[in-house]
Every structure is written in structure tokens, then in C-alpha cells.
Amino acid sequence: MSTSLVLLVSCLVCSTLPLSAKNIPSATTSPSKLKYLLEPPVYAEVVGRRGENVTLPCILKTKPDHYKVKWTKLEPGHVGPENIVMISNAHAFKRHGRLGPRASLRRAHNMDASLQLGRLQLRDGGKYRCELINDIEDESVVVTLRIEGVVFPYQSPKGRYRMTFHEAEVACEEQDGMLASYEQLYRAWTEGLDWCKAGWLQDGSVRYPIISPRPACGAQSRPGIRSYSPKDKNKDRFDAFCFTSLTAGSVFYIAGAFSLEEARRACSRRSAELALVGQLYAAWRFRSYDRCDGGWLRDGSVRFPIGTPRARCGGIHEPGVRSFGFPNNMSHLYGAYCYR
């Protein structure tokens, strides 16, 4: 995407996005001046890929006589007990919840209450609150953790617009991903994602990203994220926008003219499995995987990843993962993309 288009896109959306999507600090503090905690750097954002380790900063500038520090993952719209990760004081700490087993305190010095998260998972992204509690003057800072990844559109093997919200959730998980958030879709749009089919997002909304407006993709004449009116998660049916990140294994191609079952056996002979859609997208995004050959994937689709566009590889000018859809699985026309 050219520089001029990026600038145009940025200007068009700046006046219409909700505040949460604008360039606001991702590390925030309570309105009053902090007495005990050191304010994080403005616009600080901790970024990590799946499987990596990260540190969320929280530094004390002075200590009250008696205190504890509580780390919590903030989840907008969550009903029920808060998602506590860890509670500590000057002498001990206790882990809590789903994140607890992978959490520890950095303790680089005696004023350091920073949280370390190991072996990042896709759902770890979001806002985390470090709260100092001393029963008199509680205060907190909030730090954002962003999982670096790639958004990909996904359609049911049964055809376009066949999935309820809950079916879309399952479909993304089956392809080594999760439903994308609005923020993840927005970032993907700024990086070039243009898709003229609507899909479910993590918050239950239905949207699609357009860079090059055209009559078939809505009446609006400007680039942007198109939004549908609120939909029934149990009845309405659309495609999905999934999100995935770096994988521990690698994708490789086996040339041949296989049926789907023959492709499965070809991978098995190499001590591998047919790759999932999310694994192919991750290989394309993070390992610059480029292969101009259609190959079977585990869901029965045929795709190929292109990092350097060229005329004989789909004829599309942008990098991406090309799709032949879901051919007859007895077709003896394609190779196999395996994951090991």
C-alpha cells in the first residue's frame, strides 16, 4: 500500500473512530497524582508474540509501611469476580486464575513489582492493572499487552455466511486462532486488509474492512471499517475474522497431485500433519513463507502463501494467502501443506 494511501486512510478515520481506537496512551494512571507508584511511560505498550515471555512494568517510588500489590487482567463487559493474576507483598506472593501458573514477579530490585508472563497465549492480550493497596491510599497504573499476530478471514466449508457467533468462535479455534477483536481488525486494515465479506468479531459485532471502495462492498465512498447493526449471536450467520500469532512449529510443502486423504498420508509419512489455516497464515506473516503452489489444508481448503506478488501466482498485486476455496476432496490436483 502506498504512503499516500496510508495517509489518506489515517485522515479519513481520525474523526470517526471511538476514543478507544485513537492514538491514546495505552498505559494510564488514576486521575490523582501518584504517591507510591511510578507512572509508566506515555504511549507505553508491551508487545509479544505467542510463546514468548514479556514483562509488564510496575515500579514503586516509595513504600508504605503495610501494603500489597495486586495484578488484575481487565476484561470489559466481564460479569463475575475480577480476573486476578497475582497478589504480593514485601515477603511473599500468591498466583491466581488461568494466568497465575505462567506469572511471576521480576523483582529486579526492592522497588520492582513488575509482572512477568511466560509462554504467551493468544488470549493474554489486553489491559492489566497493577494496584497498590494499603487500606488508606490505594492507587494503580494500567499497562497494555498486545499480542503481535495476523488477522485472517475464514468462511465455513459449507459456504458464505453459514456461521453463528458461537460457531465462528469454534471455527477460529479449530484453525489455530481465536475471533479477532475490533482493535486487531483495525490494525490489520491499516496494514492492508481489504475484504468484502462481513465477519463476526470477538465482541459479537459484525464488520468488514475496505481500503478500495467499490459498489459491491457497500454504498460508502471512503475507506473504513464497515459495521452492521447489532446481530443475534444465536441466529444470524456470517463469516469470521480470526486472529493468530507465531507458532512453535514450521510449515512445509510436499509437491504432488493428491486427494485430501492422500495429502494427509503424505504429511504423516513425514511425521507431520496437514497444516491449519492459521498455521499457514502465521508462516506467511512471521517466516515470510512464499510458495506459488496450491496445497491442501486440514479443513479441506486449498491455499498458497505469497510474500512477493508476481503475475503467475494469482495475479493480485498485494502479498497474502490465496485461496481456491473448498474443492472436491477427491480432486487429484494439489500438493500438501504440512505442519511439524
DRENVO-227047 format. One record per residue: residue number from 1; residue in three letters; x, y, z of N, C-alpha, C in turn. Coordinates in steps of 0.1 Angstrom, whole numbers. Example, Ala and Ser with C-alpha at 12.3 -4.5 7.8 and 13.67 -1.06 7.14 Angstrom:
<rs>
R     k     r     nc1     nc2     nc3    cac1    cac2    cac3     cc1     cc2     cc3
R     1   ALA     132     -57      78     123     -45      78     132     -33      78
R     2   SER     128     -22      71     137     -11      71     129       0      79
</rs>
This chain:
<rs>
R     k     r     nc1     nc2     nc3    cac1    cac2    cac3     cc1     cc2     cc3
R     1   MET       9     -12       0       0       0       0       9      12       0
R     2   SER       6      22      -9      14      34     -10      14      43       2
R     3   THR      24      51       4      24      61      15      12      70      15
R     4   SER       9      75       2      -2      84       1     -15      78       6
R     5   LEU     -17      65       3     -29      58       7     -30      57      22
R     6   VAL     -18      53      28     -18      53      43     -22      66      49
R     7   LEU     -17      77      44     -20      90      49     -35      93      47
R     8   LEU     -40      90      36     -54      92      33     -63      84      43
R     9   VAL     -60      71      45     -67      63      54     -67      68      68
R    10   SER     -55      72      72     -54      78      86     -63      90      88
R    11   CYS     -63      99      78     -70     111      80     -85     109      79
R    12   LEU     -90      99      71    -104      96      70    -110      91      82
R    13   VAL    -102      83      90    -108      77     101    -106      84     114
R    14   CYS     -98      94     114     -94     100     127    -106     107     134
R    15   SER    -115     112     125    -127     120     131    -138     111     134
R    16   THR    -138      98     130    -150      90     132    -148      78     142
R    17   LEU    -135      75     145    -133      64     154    -136      67     168
R    18   PRO    -141      57     176    -143      59     190    -130      62     197
R    19   LEU    -131      69     209    -119      73     216    -109      61     218
R    20   SER    -114      49     221    -106      38     224     -97      34     212
R    21   ALA    -101      37     200     -93      33     188     -83      44     184
R    22   LYS     -84      56     190     -74      66     186     -61      64     193
R    23   ASN     -52      73     189     -38      71     194     -37      77     208
R    24   ILE     -43      70     218     -43      74     232     -33      66     239
R    25   PRO     -28      71     251     -18      63     258     -24      49     262
R    26   SER     -16      39     260     -20      25     264     -17      22     278
R    27   ALA      -9      30     284      -6      29     298     -11      41     305
R    28   THR     -21      39     314     -28      50     320     -27      50     335
R    29   THR     -30      61     342     -29      62     356     -42      67     361
R    30   SER     -43      66     374     -55      72     381     -54      87     379
R    31   PRO     -66      94     380     -66     109     378     -57     116     388
R    32   SER     -57     112     400     -49     119     410     -34     116     409
R    33   LYS     -26     125     414     -11     123     413      -7     111     421
R    34   LEU       1     102     415       5      90     422      15      93     433
R    35   LYS      13      87     445      23      89     456      33      77     457
R    36   TYR      28      65     455      36      54     457      42      47     444
R    37   LEU      34      48     433      38      41     421      44      51     411
R    38   LEU      53      46     403      59      54     393      51      53     380
R    39   GLU      47      64     374      39      64     363      46      57     351
R    40   PRO      39      48     344      46      42     332      48      53     321
R    41   PRO      57      50     312      59      60     301      46      62     293
R    42   VAL      44      74     288      32      77     280      34      69     267
R    43   TYR      22      64     262      22      55     250      29      42     251
R    44   ALA      33      38     263      40      25     265      30      14     262
R    45   GLU      35       4     254      28      -7     251      37     -19     250
R    46   VAL      34     -29     258      43     -41     257      38     -50     246
R    47   VAL      47     -55     237      43     -63     226      50     -76     227
R    48   GLY      43     -87     224      49    -100     224      42    -109     215
R    49   ARG      49    -120     210      43    -130     202      39    -142     210
R    50   ARG      30    -150     205      27    -162     212      39    -171     215
R    51   GLY      40    -176     227      51    -184     231      63    -177     237
R    52   GLU      63    -163     235      74    -155     241      71    -152     256
R    53   ASN      80    -145     262      79    -140     276      79    -125     276
R    54   VAL      71    -119     284      71    -104     285      71    -100     299
R    55   THR      74     -87     301      74     -81     314      65     -68     314
R    56   LEU      55     -68     323      46     -56     324      51     -48     335
R    57   PRO      56     -35     333      63     -27     343      54     -22     353
R    58   CYS      58     -22     366      52     -16     377      62     -13     388
R    59   ILE      66      -1     390      77       3     399      72      12     410
R    60   LEU      76       8     422      72      17     434      83      28     435
R    61   LYS      79      40     438      88      50     441      90      53     456
R    62   THR      80      48     464      82      47     478      72      37     484
R    63   LYS      75      31     495      67      21     501      60      25     513
R    64   PRO      47      23     514      40      25     527      44      14     537
R    65   ASP      41      16     550      45       6     560      39      -8     557
R    66   HIS      27      -8     554      20     -21     551      13     -20     538
R    67   TYR      15     -29     529       9     -28     516       9     -42     509
R    68   LYS       1     -43     499       2     -54     490       0     -49     475
R    69   VAL       5     -57     466       3     -53     452      -5     -64     445
R    70   LYS     -16     -59     438     -25     -69     431     -24     -66     416
R    71   TRP     -21     -76     409     -22     -76     394     -35     -82     389
R    72   THR     -42     -75     381     -55     -80     376     -56     -78     360
R    73   LYS     -61     -87     353     -64     -85     339     -78     -79     338
R    74   LEU     -79     -68     331     -91     -61     330     -99     -66     318
R    75   GLU    -111     -70     319    -119     -75     309    -133     -68     308
R    76   PRO    -134     -58     298    -146     -50     297    -158     -60     294
R    77   GLY    -169     -57     301    -181     -65     300    -181     -78     307
R    78   HIS    -170     -81     314    -169     -93     322    -179     -93     334
R    79   VAL    -186    -103     336    -195    -104     348    -190    -115     357
R    80   GLY    -189    -111     370    -184    -121     380    -171    -115     386
R    81   PRO    -164    -124     394    -152    -120     401    -141    -115     391
R    82   GLU    -133    -105     396    -123    -100     387    -112    -110     384
R    83   ASN    -105    -108     373     -95    -118     369     -82    -115     375
R    84   ILE     -80    -119     388     -67    -116     395     -57    -126     390
R    85   VAL     -45    -120     388     -33    -128     383     -24    -131     394
R    86   MET     -21    -121     403     -12    -123     414     -14    -113     425
R    87   ILE     -12    -117     437     -12    -107     448       1    -110     456
R    88   SER       8     -99     459      21    -100     466      22     -89     476
R    89   ASN      32     -91     486      36     -81     495      52     -81     495
R    90   ALA      58     -75     505      72     -74     505      79     -88     508
R    91   HIS      71     -97     512      77    -110     516      73    -122     508
R    92   ALA      61    -122     502      56    -134     495      46    -130     484
R    93   PHE      42    -140     476      32    -137     466      24    -150     464
R    94   LYS      12    -148     458       3    -159     455      -3    -157     441
R    95   ARG      -2    -168     433      -8    -168     420     -22    -171     420
R    96   HIS     -30    -166     410     -44    -168     409     -48    -171     394
R    97   GLY     -59    -178     392     -66    -179     379     -58    -186     368
R    98   ARG     -63    -184     356     -57    -190     344     -43    -186     341
R    99   LEU     -40    -173     344     -27    -168     341     -17    -170     352
R   100   GLY     -21    -173     364     -13    -175     375      -1    -185     373
R   101   PRO      -3    -197     368       8    -206     366      19    -201     357
R   102   ARG      16    -191     348      26    -186     339      31    -173     344
R   103   ALA      28    -168     356      31    -155     361      42    -156     372
R   104   SER      50    -145     372      60    -144     383      63    -129     384
R   105   LEU      70    -126     395      74    -112     397      89    -110     393
R   106   ARG      92     -99     386     106     -97     382     115     -95     393
R   107   ARG     111     -85     402     119     -82     414     134     -80     410
R   108   ALA     136     -71     401     150     -67     397     156     -59     408
R   109   HIS     148     -53     417     153     -45     428     142     -45     438
R   110   ASN     144     -39     450     134     -40     460     122     -30     458
R   111   MET     122     -22     447     110     -14     444     103     -19     432
R   112   ASP     107     -31     427     102     -36     414      90     -46     417
R   113   ALA      78     -42     412      66     -51     413      61     -55     399
R   114   SER      70     -55     390      67     -58     376      63     -72     374
R   115   LEU      53     -75     366      47     -88     364      54     -94     351
R   116   GLN      59    -107     352      64    -114     341      54    -125     337
R   117   LEU      51    -125     324      42    -136     319      50    -144     309
R   118   GLY      49    -157     311      57    -166     302      48    -174     293
R   119   ARG      54    -178     282      47    -186     272      34    -180     268
R   120   LEU      34    -168     262      22    -161     259      12    -169     250
R   121   GLN       0    -167     253     -11    -173     245     -19    -162     239
R   122   LEU     -27    -166     229     -35    -156     221     -44    -147     230
R   123   ARG     -50    -154     240     -60    -147     248     -53    -138     259
R   124   ASP     -40    -138     260     -34    -130     270     -34    -115     268
R   125   GLY     -36    -111     255     -36     -97     252     -47     -89     259
R   126   GLY     -44     -76     262     -54     -68     268     -48     -58     278
R   127   LYS     -56     -53     287     -51     -43     297     -49     -50     311
R   128   TYR     -38     -47     317     -35     -52     331     -33     -41     341
R   129   ARG     -39     -42     352     -38     -32     363     -29     -37     374
R   130   CYS     -19     -28     377     -11     -30     389     -16     -21     400
R   131   GLU     -21     -27     411     -28     -19     421     -20     -20     434
R   132   LEU     -16      -9     440     -10      -9     453     -21      -7     463
R   133   ILE     -22     -16     473     -33     -15     483     -27     -13     497
R   134   ASN     -30      -3     504     -26      -1     518     -37       3     527
R   135   ASP     -50       1     522     -62       4     530     -64      18     533
R   136   ILE     -55      27     529     -58      41     531     -57      49     518
R   137   GLU     -46      47     510     -45      54     498     -41      44     487
R   138   ASP     -52      37     482     -49      27     471     -47      35     458
R   139   GLU     -38      30     450     -36      36     437     -32      25     427
R   140   SER     -33      29     414     -30      19     404     -25      25     391
R   141   VAL     -18      17     382     -15      20     369     -20       9     360
R   142   VAL     -22      12     347     -27       2     338     -18       1     326
R   143   VAL     -14     -11     322      -4     -13     311     -11     -22     301
R   144   THR      -9     -19     288     -15     -27     277      -5     -38     272
R   145   LEU     -10     -50     271      -2     -60     264      -8     -63     251
R   146   ARG       0     -62     240      -5     -65     227       2     -77     221
R   147   ILE      -6     -87     217      -1     -99     211       1     -96     196
R   148   GLU      13     -97     191      16     -95     177      11    -107     169
R   149   GLY       3    -104     159      -3    -115     151      -8    -111     138
R   150   VAL     -17    -119     132     -22    -117     119     -37    -120     119
R   151   VAL     -45    -112     113     -60    -114     112     -62    -121      98
R   152   PHE     -71    -131      98     -74    -137      86     -89    -140      85
R   153   PRO     -95    -138      73    -109    -141      72    -111    -156      70
R   154   TYR    -122    -161      76    -125    -175      75    -140    -178      71
R   155   GLN    -142    -186      61    -155    -190      57    -157    -205      59
R   156   SER    -169    -208      63    -173    -222      65    -171    -231      53
R   157   PRO    -167    -243      54    -167    -252      42    -180    -253      35
R   158   LYS    -191    -250      43    -205    -251      37    -208    -239      29
R   159   GLY    -200    -229      29    -203    -217      21    -203    -204      28
R   160   ARG    -206    -193      21    -205    -180      27    -217    -178      37
R   161   TYR    -214    -171      48    -224    -167      58    -232    -179      63
R   162   ARG    -225    -188      69    -231    -200      74    -229    -202      89
R   163   MET    -222    -193      96    -218    -195     110    -225    -185     119
R   164   THR    -231    -190     130    -235    -182     141    -222    -177     148
R   165   PHE    -224    -168     158    -213    -163     165    -205    -174     172
R   166   HIS    -212    -183     179    -206    -194     186    -199    -204     177
R   167   GLU    -205    -206     165    -198    -215     155    -186    -208     150
R   168   ALA    -186    -195     148    -174    -188     144    -163    -188     154
R   169   GLU    -167    -188     167    -156    -189     177    -150    -203     176
R   170   VAL    -158    -213     174    -152    -227     173    -144    -228     161
R   171   ALA    -148    -223     150    -141    -224     137    -127    -218     138
R   172   CYS    -126    -206     144    -113    -199     146    -104    -208     155
R   173   GLU    -109    -213     166    -101    -221     174     -96    -234     167
R   174   GLU    -105    -240     159    -101    -252     151     -90    -249     141
R   175   GLN     -88    -236     137     -78    -232     128     -66    -225     134
R   176   ASP     -64    -229     147     -53    -224     155     -54    -208     157
R   177   GLY     -66    -204     160     -68    -189     162     -78    -187     172
R   178   MET     -83    -174     172     -94    -170     180    -101    -159     173
R   179   LEU    -114    -156     176    -120    -145     170    -112    -132     172
R   180   ALA    -110    -124     162    -103    -112     163    -111    -101     171
R   181   SER    -104     -92     177    -110     -81     184    -112     -70     173
R   182   TYR    -120     -59     177    -121     -48     168    -107     -41     166
R   183   GLU     -99     -40     177     -86     -34     176     -77     -42     166
R   184   GLN     -78     -55     167     -69     -63     158     -73     -62     144
R   185   LEU     -87     -61     141     -91     -59     127     -87     -45     122
R   186   TYR     -88     -35     131     -85     -22     127     -70     -21     123
R   187   ARG     -61     -27     131     -47     -27     128     -44     -34     115
R   188   ALA     -51     -45     113     -50     -53     100     -54     -44      88
R   189   TRP     -65     -37      90     -69     -28      80     -59     -17      76
R   190   THR     -53     -11      86     -42      -1      84     -30      -7      77
R   191   GLU     -28     -21      78     -17     -28      72     -21     -33      59
R   192   GLY     -33     -31      54     -36     -35      40     -48     -45      39
R   193   LEU     -55     -49      49     -65     -59      48     -78     -53      42
R   194   ASP     -82     -58      30     -93     -53      23    -102     -65      20
R   195   TRP    -114     -66      26    -122     -79      25    -136     -75      24
R   196   CYS    -143     -79      13    -157     -75      10    -167     -86      15
R   197   LYS    -164     -92      26    -174    -101      33    -174     -99      47
R   198   ALA    -185     -98      53    -187     -95      67    -184    -107      76
R   199   GLY    -178    -104      88    -175    -115      97    -177    -111     111
R   200   TRP    -179    -121     120    -180    -119     134    -167    -115     140
R   201   LEU    -168    -106     150    -156    -103     159    -158    -107     173
R   202   GLN    -148    -106     181    -148    -111     195    -159    -105     203
R   203   ASP    -163     -93     201    -173     -86     209    -187     -89     204
R   204   GLY    -189     -97     194    -202    -100     189    -207     -91     178
R   205   SER    -199     -82     174    -202     -73     163    -199     -79     150
R   206   VAL    -204     -74     139    -202     -79     125    -196     -67     117
R   207   ARG    -185     -69     111    -178     -58     104    -170     -64      92
R   208   TYR    -165     -55      84    -155     -59      73    -147     -46      69
R   209   PRO    -134     -48      66    -125     -37      63    -124     -35      48
R   210   ILE    -125     -22      44    -124     -18      30    -114      -7      28
R   211   ILE    -104     -10      19     -94       0      16     -98       7       2
R   212   SER    -102      -2      -7    -106       3     -20    -121       2     -22
R   213   PRO    -128      13     -19    -143      13     -20    -148       9     -34
R   214   ARG    -158       1     -35    -164      -4     -47    -179      -7     -45
R   215   PRO    -187      -5     -55    -202      -7     -54    -206     -20     -47
R   216   ALA    -199     -31     -50    -203     -44     -44    -200     -45     -29
R   217   CYS    -193     -35     -23    -188     -36      -9    -194     -24      -1
R   218   GLY    -207     -21      -4    -213     -11       4    -214       3      -3
R   219   ALA    -223      11       1    -225      24      -6    -216      35      -3
R   220   GLN    -208      33       8    -199      44      12    -188      45       3
R   221   SER    -183      57       1    -173      60      -9    -159      62      -3
R   222   ARG    -158      60      10    -145      62      17    -140      49      23
R   223   PRO    -127      47      24    -121      35      31    -126      35      45
R   224   GLY    -126      24      51    -130      23      65    -134       9      69
R   225   ILE    -138       8      82    -143      -5      87    -158      -4      87
R   226   ARG    -164     -12      78    -179     -11      77    -185     -20      89
R   227   SER    -196     -15      94    -203     -21     105    -217     -24     102
R   228   TYR    -222     -36     107    -236     -40     106    -243     -35     119
R   229   SER    -256     -34     118    -264     -32     130    -262     -44     140
R   230   PRO    -266     -43     153    -264     -54     162    -271     -67     157
R   231   LYS    -264     -78     158    -269     -91     153    -271    -101     165
R   232   ASP    -280    -110     162    -283    -121     172    -272    -132     171
R   233   LYS    -265    -134     182    -254    -143     181    -258    -158     179
R   234   ASN    -271    -161     182    -276    -174     181    -283    -177     168
R   235   LYS    -287    -167     161    -295    -169     149    -288    -163     136
R   236   ASP    -282    -152     137    -277    -145     125    -264    -153     121
R   237   ARG    -261    -153     108    -250    -161     103    -241    -153      93
R   238   PHE    -228    -153      96    -218    -146      88    -205    -154      87
R   239   ASP    -195    -149      81    -182    -155      82    -175    -151      95
R   240   ALA    -162    -152      96    -155    -149     108    -141    -142     104
R   241   PHE    -137    -133     113    -123    -128     113    -116    -134     124
R   242   CYS    -106    -142     121     -98    -149     131     -85    -142     133
R   243   PHE     -78    -145     145     -65    -139     148     -56    -150     153
R   244   THR     -44    -150     148     -34    -160     152     -21    -153     153
R   245   SER     -11    -160     159       2    -155     161      13    -165     158
R   246   LEU      25    -162     161      37    -171     159      34    -185     164
R   247   THR      38    -195     156      37    -209     160      50    -215     164
R   248   ALA      51    -225     172      63    -232     176      69    -240     164
R   249   GLY      60    -246     156      65    -255     145      67    -247     132
R   250   SER      68    -255     122      70    -249     108      61    -256      98
R   251   VAL      58    -248      87      50    -253      76      59    -256      65
R   252   PHE      57    -267      58      64    -271      46      55    -277      36
R   253   TYR      59    -277      23      51    -281      12      56    -294       6
R   254   ILE      47    -303       3      50    -315      -4      44    -315     -18
R   255   ALA      52    -315     -29      46    -314     -42      39    -328     -46
R   256   GLY      29    -327     -54      22    -339     -58       8    -335     -64
R   257   ALA       1    -345     -68     -13    -344     -72     -21    -353     -64
R   258   PHE     -25    -348     -52     -31    -356     -41     -46    -353     -40
R   259   SER     -53    -363     -36     -66    -360     -30     -64    -356     -16
R   260   LEU     -75    -351      -9     -73    -347       5     -67    -358      14
R   261   GLU     -72    -370      13     -68    -381      21     -53    -384      17
R   262   GLU     -50    -384       5     -36    -387       1     -27    -376       6
R   263   ALA     -31    -364       7     -23    -353      13     -21    -356      27
R   264   ARG     -31    -360      35     -29    -363      49     -19    -374      51
R   265   ARG     -19    -385      42     -10    -395      44       4    -391      40
R   266   ALA       5    -382      30      19    -377      26      25    -369      38
R   267   CYS      17    -361      45      23    -354      57      26    -364      68
R   268   SER      18    -374      70      20    -384      80      33    -391      78
R   269   ARG      37    -394      66      49    -401      63      61    -393      66
R   270   ARG      59    -379      67      70    -370      72      69    -367      86
R   271   SER      61    -375      94      59    -372     108      53    -358     110
R   272   ALA      43    -355     102      37    -342     103      22    -344     101
R   273   GLU      15    -332     102       0    -332      99      -3    -322      89
R   274   LEU     -14    -323      82     -18    -312      73     -19    -299      82
R   275   ALA     -15    -288      76     -15    -276      83     -29    -270      85
R   276   LEU     -31    -263      96     -43    -255      98     -42    -242      90
R   277   VAL     -53    -235      88     -53    -222      81     -45    -212      89
R   278   GLY     -47    -211     102     -39    -202     110     -24    -204     110
R   279   GLN     -20    -217     109      -6    -220     108       0    -216      95
R   280   LEU      -7    -217      84      -2    -212      71      -1    -197      71
R   281   TYR     -11    -190      77     -10    -175      78       1    -171      87
R   282   ALA       4    -178      98      15    -174     107      28    -176     100
R   283   ALA      29    -187      92      42    -189      84      44    -179      74
R   284   TRP      33    -174      67      34    -163      58      38    -150      64
R   285   ARG      32    -147      76      34    -135      82      48    -134      89
R   286   PHE      51    -144      97      63    -143     106      75    -150     100
R   287   ARG      74    -159      91      85    -166      85      87    -163      70
R   288   SER      79    -153      65      80    -149      51      78    -160      41
R   289   TYR      69    -170      45      68    -182      37      61    -178      23
R   290   ASP      67    -182      12      62    -178      -1      63    -191     -10
R   291   ARG      51    -195     -15      51    -207     -23      40    -206     -33
R   292   CYS      43    -207     -46      33    -204     -56      27    -218     -61
R   293   ASP      22    -226     -51      16    -239     -54       4    -241     -45
R   294   GLY      -7    -244     -51     -19    -247     -43     -17    -260     -35
R   295   GLY     -21    -260     -22     -19    -272     -14     -31    -274      -5
R   296   TRP     -34    -286      -2     -45    -290       8     -41    -285      22
R   297   LEU     -51    -281      29     -50    -278      44     -60    -288      51
R   298   ARG     -59    -288      64     -66    -298      72     -81    -297      71
R   299   ASP     -86    -284      69    -101    -282      68    -106    -285      54
R   300   GLY     -98    -290      45    -103    -293      32    -102    -282      22
R   301   SER     -96    -270      26     -94    -259      17     -81    -261      10
R   302   VAL     -79    -253      -1     -67    -253      -9     -62    -239      -9
R   303   ARG     -50    -236      -5     -45    -223      -4     -30    -223      -8
R   304   PHE     -24    -210      -9     -10    -209     -11      -6    -195      -6
R   305   PRO       6    -194       0      11    -181       6      20    -174      -4
R   306   ILE      18    -161      -6      26    -153     -15      31    -141      -7
R   307   GLY      45    -140      -6      51    -129       0      55    -118     -10
R   308   THR      59    -123     -22      64    -115     -33      54    -117     -45
R   309   PRO      44    -108     -47      34    -110     -57      41    -110     -71
R   310   ARG      36    -119     -80      40    -120     -93      28    -125    -102
R   311   ALA      29    -122    -115      18    -124    -123      13    -138    -124
R   312   ARG      22    -148    -123      18    -162    -124      13    -168    -111
R   313   CYS      13    -160    -101       9    -165     -88      -4    -158     -83
R   314   GLY     -14    -159     -91     -27    -154     -87     -30    -140     -93
R   315   GLY     -20    -133     -98     -23    -120    -105     -27    -109     -96
R   316   ILE     -27    -111     -82     -30    -100     -73     -18     -93     -69
R   317   HIS     -18     -80     -68      -6     -71     -66      -2     -71     -51
R   318   GLU     -10     -75     -42      -6     -75     -28      -2     -89     -22
R   319   PRO       7     -89     -13      10    -102      -6      -2    -107       1
R   320   GLY      -2    -120       4     -13    -126      11     -14    -141       9
R   321   VAL     -24    -147      15     -26    -161      14     -38    -163       4
R   322   ARG     -35    -169      -8     -46    -170     -18     -54    -183     -15
R   323   SER     -66    -183     -19     -75    -195     -16     -82    -199     -29
R   324   PHE     -83    -213     -31     -91    -219     -41    -104    -224     -35
R   325   GLY    -107    -220     -23    -119    -224     -16    -118    -239     -12
R   326   PHE    -129    -246     -13    -130    -260      -8    -134    -269     -20
R   327   PRO    -124    -273     -27    -127    -282     -39    -131    -296     -35
R   328   ASN    -136    -303     -44    -139    -317     -42    -127    -324     -36
R   329   ASN    -129    -330     -24    -117    -336     -17    -111    -348     -24
R   330   MET    -118    -352     -35    -112    -363     -43    -104    -358     -55
R   331   SER    -104    -345     -56     -96    -339     -68     -81    -342     -66
R   332   HIS     -75    -348     -76     -61    -351     -76     -53    -340     -83
R   333   LEU     -53    -328     -77     -47    -317     -84     -37    -309     -76
R   334   TYR     -37    -312     -63     -29    -302     -54     -19    -310     -46
R   335   GLY      -9    -302     -41       1    -307     -32      -5    -306     -18
R   336   ALA       4    -306      -8       0    -306       6       9    -297      14
R   337   TYR       3    -288      23      10    -280      32       9    -287      46
R   338   CYS      21    -291      51      22    -299      63      27    -290      74
R   339   TYR      24    -294      87      29    -287      98      36    -297     108
R   340   ARG      48    -293     112      55    -301     121      63    -293     131
</rs>
